[in-house]
Structure formats: C-alpha cells, structure tokens
Amino acid sequence: MSAKKVKVKKLIKEQRRARERAIREQERAATQKAKQDAAAARAELRAEEKRLREEQESQLRAEKQSAAEVRKESDARKASEARREAETRKSSPAAPSEHAAPTTKGAASAPAASATVSAAATAAAPKNRGSRRDRRSRAGRPQEDATTSAARRSGAGTRTAAVVVTAGVLAAMVGSVVLDGLVDGRSEAAAGSSGVDQGAAAALGAASVAAPRTGQSFICPPMPGQPDSLTTEGELEYRERDASATSRFSAVLFATDLSGSFPAAEWSQLNEESRVNDVTLTEGSDAQQAESGDAAPSDPLSQREAVYESSTDPVRPPLLSVEAATNGSPLAAAGLYEYQADAGSVAGLAVGQCTAPERSQWFFGPEIAAGASSLLTLANPFDRSATVEVASVDSEGDRGTSGARSVVVPGQTTRSVNIAGLASAGTDLGVSVRSSGAPVTAQLQSSRASGVTGTGIEFLPGLTEAGTSHVLPGITVPEGITETDAEDDADETEESAEDGEQTGPTPPELWIHVPGDQGATVEVQVYGEDGQQSLDIPGVFTVDGGEVDAIELQGLQPGVTDIRVRTDVPAYAAVRSESDQGSDFSWAAPTEALAEGSGALLPELGESELRLFGSGASGSIGYRVMDAEGEFGEEQTVEVPADGGAVLSAEEIAEAEPEGSEAGAAVVVFSAPELTGEGGIHAMLATTAGEDQVSLSPVEQLRGAEQYVPVRLLR
C-alpha cells in the first residue's frame, strides 16, 4: 500500500471518528437536557408533595386541638355533674359512718391506682403499642379523671410512631418485631416531657430486623445461538444450531437441617409466552417434620442430605423454584448451565451460573464485531410485569438514547435484546440493566466468529454491586502473546476485529467501570507461581468516572495467574482472557472469600478444576465432594499460601468422591477455613474441553443469606 493510500485511509478514518464524536455529543446534550427536564419535574413534584403534607399536618393538628377541646369540655361537664351529685348527697340523710369510711377510702385510692397504671403504660409504650383496634378502643373509653386524661394524652402523643420499611415482606412480620433495641434516650425524654411538640417527627433509632423467609428462584441462560429473527417486543427465534452443540442443566438442593427436612422445589422452563414443563424436584417436608429437626440452620451443608438434578439439552431457560423452608431456615440451593460445540458459528465452551432475579445488573464486554452475536435474555418468574431499561456505556461514557432500550417483560415470560443494535463495532462496551415492577434475571450470552467458524462463546458474568476490592483467581494467560505497543499495530488489530478476522491470542484485559462522574485510582497486583509479577503497565493508574476502560495486562508469564485490584471508590471490575490459540475466550468476575457453605456445581461437559488463591492470608480449608446420588465423601484438606495459589485438580476431586461411587462428582462444598493473617481464600472454577476451549466461573456461597429488613422508628 502506497503512502498516499495510507494517508487517505487514515483521513477517512479520522473523518468517520469525528462524525461519530459529533453524533455522540449531540446525543449526550439531548440526554443531559432530558435529565434536567426530569429533575425539574421531580423538584416540582416534591414541592407539591411537601405542600400537601403540610396541609395534612395542619389539618391533623386542628383536629387534635378540636378533640382536646371536646375532651376538656367533657371533663368539665363531668366535674360539674360530680359536684352537683356531691351537693345532693350532702342535702340527703347521712349514711351510717361504718359504710362511709370504706367509700371514702376507695374513692381516694382509685385515682392513685389509675395514675400509677397510666404512668406504667406511658413508660412501656415505646415497647408495646398494641394493635390498631386496641388503640382505637382505648381512645373511645370515658376518662376517669383529669389527671388520668392528661397522662394518657401525653403518653399517646409520645407513643405515636411510624415504621418506615424498604421491603414489602415486613407486612407479614409487624406483629412479631421487637422494638426494644430501636428506642434510645430521646424516646425516654419524649415520653416523660409534656413540653415536647407532638407534631415533630424525630427518629428514635434504626436497626435491621430479621425478615420472614421467602422462596428463591434461580434462572439459567438459554441455549446459545445466533438470532434468526427478533421482534420489537423482544421475541427471539434462533437459527438452526450445529449438530455438535449440546447443553446441560444441573441443580442441587440441600436439606434445611440434619433431620432431612426439605423445602418444596421444582424446575421448569420459561419462554416468550408462559412457564412450561414443570417437574417436581422435592415434595417438601411438613411443618411437624421440620420442627422436629435436631440441628440449627448453621449446620454444615456437607453434613446434610441433598438432592441433585440433571437434564440434557434444555433449549429454553431453565428455572429452579424453591419455596420457603417451613422451619424458617435459610435455603441452600444452586443451579448451573453448560454449553459446548465443536463446530458451527457458535463454537466453544460456556459455563453459566443460574442466578436470582435482581433490580440492577452490570455486564462487561459483549462482542459486537462482524460475525459476533450478543443476546441479552430477560426472564421474569413473577406474576407481575417488569419494565427493564437497558443502557450501554463505552470508552467515552453513556451512549445516550441511541444506546438504550426499554423492554416490558410480562410475568412468567422471557424477552431478548440484541446488543449489536446498541453500539458500533470496535468499542469497549458495558451494559447496564435496571428493572422496575418485578425484578428480573438477566443473562448475556456473547459469541464471536470468523466467517462461519465460531471462535468463542461465553455467558458474561452479571455484576450486581460495585466494590473497592476485587480478587480474581485462576486467570489463564495464553502462550504466544505478541506485544502490540505501536499505534500502527493497534490500528491493524482494530481493523481485523471489524472485519471479523482472528489475529491470535491477546493478553488478559482488565475492564473497569466507575459509576458516576468521580474518577478512581486503581491498583493492580498480579501473582504467579513464583510470587508477585511485574507488569509492562503502571501498577497504579487513574480512570475517569462514567466510562468503560479496558487495560491490557502486558508482561504476564503464560500459565495461571491471580489478580487483585483495589479502587479508592466503588467500581465494577472483570478480566477477559483467551485460550492459547485464540479460538475461545472467558470472563472472570471478582470472587468472595470462601466460608462454610461455599461451593460449586461441577459441569459434566469437559474437565473441571478449582483454582484457589490466598489473598493476604495463608491457611488450610477443608472440602467434601458430593456425587450425583447425593452422597458425600470423606473430608479432604488443602493448604493455601499467603498471596499464593493452589489447585484442586480433576483427579483430586475424583479421588475425594464417596467410596465406591459410580455416579461421578457433582458438587464440591467447602468448610470454614483456618487462616493466619488478614484476608481470605478465594476460588475460581475452571472448565476446559478439548485442547482450546475454556470457561471460568466464580465459587460462591451455596447457602442462602440471612434476610433482614431495615426498620426506622419515628415519633
């Protein structure tokens, strides 16, 4: 190519980029104006709501004042009647003295006893308000005397409270909430002071109250493929898949205690119209059996009974539904979906976890170049509809209206979004999914191809919360990475990606997104077999807020490496890596520290190993292997050095199976680690098939988390 042609090509590229930047600026300006208009509308709405609240409060104060005047007049009338009655008695013949003395004594003691009871009720009021019907009944009773009436009015004012709840499940538990821990010194002062403004709304404390147990739903990805048609409502039809493509679904459900009490559970499938193919997994134990359990909810999972389910080639997204345990114990369950194809346009290996519905999720790096396919599946297992806002962000920030979609997902159905319609090829893309109405499960499958030959498939990990510490163990660093630090080489790589050509493996990439406008300082540490490795990039750098940054981790030694990332503000982070020949890719999300109840389902396709990393701490951790029949083998132990790694190979996992088992290893469950130092042990499940297919999945808790509802008491 002549120098003139090169210059013309570069000029065309610069003009194209200039046009794209101009379009983005216009979209960004339009989005900013829309946000400002929305903010102004919200401000007007808040002002109107404030005015209405003030009017209601004023009306309420007037009603209270009117009621107080009525009670005052009633008390005065009763006192007048009592005086007239006393005068009448004086004018009538006197009763015998032996009867008058007890009457006088009783009349004198009644107000004192009444005042004592009223004072006790006032002091205990913040702890036990009684039912709404009781309060109405007490308000309608005649008052014995002016002292009792005043005490009750003061107590009633200080007992008036509102419980602000951020979850609807609190309605079922209001009667059992103990508010003793929510009352601080201010409530006591309010109860004993008659000069406190009864219309004030001062917070008396805050706490998290244990909520009643609810069921759990785990929804898996659909079988990957390329789209054949996609309607504007999100109804998707796939092209015919290659004959080598196969997929599996597996699930495990643990008893709630050592007595073998199971919650009711079933698995089914969702499509664009309804929920179909319901299959009972467990019938569930009745309340009497559950209450007779001789174990606490914290008993180790590896000592409980378990049920394992597996099914081949489920094309529609599988749904594992588990009802709440009758004995109130946290649930322990998980699901896994795996796909593998040797040929066709969607070739590769992908292992995806079945996840629970969420309100907000974030995804890095959907493939959108020529020959690629990135499909977002939104599944709603509830009876009410969900409105889902899908927005895209690239290296220059929010893409505005051109990179956003709004999708309505009816209850018990799925809908799909083609991410290729949200951005142009050659951009580093992130996708935000936010749901209102019902929460949804979002699964993003992403594949790439060179012509009709697939060169990788993965279920992209959905991140639900930004953090400041990100530990990613067991990242694969491929052989044969060529350093591309020149600008011309970078341009050539970009052009090849746009043309759908495969150029060989690239270094692992660290992807960072900081929500909002504030930038972040990022520190990256990488550890290999010989300890901490040096990088060809700075170990500490900064990124701008609101953008997606992809940083090549150049200079890493081939093999398996562990990565730790710290940010000074909450951020999302993930690592993308490729296989040795560049014919498959994988994504790794940050993992949580292993604890009792952490574990992983083992895919049946390919071969799996567990890669462990001691982040800042060394120690040992025990594990047990469960086979497909639900039986556990003997506990094994693995040592993990500080800032070093260990591997549980497929052979070691097979050796830890129950003695004489023919069902094969299905689940690995960890016990609580014994550590030295501050930190924890993290683990990644690495699955390989053939010579050049790989997929990574984080090892997380199988046990369900304790559920709490934030409660605030106001007076």
Protein Blocks (a to p, Z undefined) as FASTA:
>chain_A
ZZklmmmmmmmmmmmmmmmmmmmmmmmmmmmmmmmmmmmmmmmmmmmmmmmmmmmmmmmm
mmmmmmmmmmmmmmmmmmmmmmmmmmmmmmpccddfklmmmmmmmmmmmmmmmmmmmmmm
mmmmmmonopfklmmmmmmpccfblmlmmmmmmmmmmmpccdddfbfklmmmmmmpcfkl
mpcfklmmmmmpckbcfkbccdfbdcddddddddddddddddddddfbdcfkopacdddd
dfkbccddddddddfbfnopacddddddddfkbcehiacfbgbiafklmmmpcbdfkbcf
klcccdddddehifbacdddddddfklpacddddddddddfedjbecddddddddddfbd
cdehiafbehiacddddddfbfbdcddddddddfkbcebjmlgccddddehiacdddfkl
mpcehiacddddddehjaddddddddddehjaccbdcdddddfbdcfbdcdehiacdehi
acdfbfklmmmmmmmmmnopaebjaddddddddehjbdcddddddddfkocaddfbdfbd
cddehiacddddehiaedjdddddddfbdcddddddddfkopaccdddddddddehiacd
ddfehjdddddddehiacddddddddfkopacddddddddehiacdddfklmmmmpcehi
anbpabdcddddddedjddddddddddehjlbccddddddfbdcdddddddddZZ
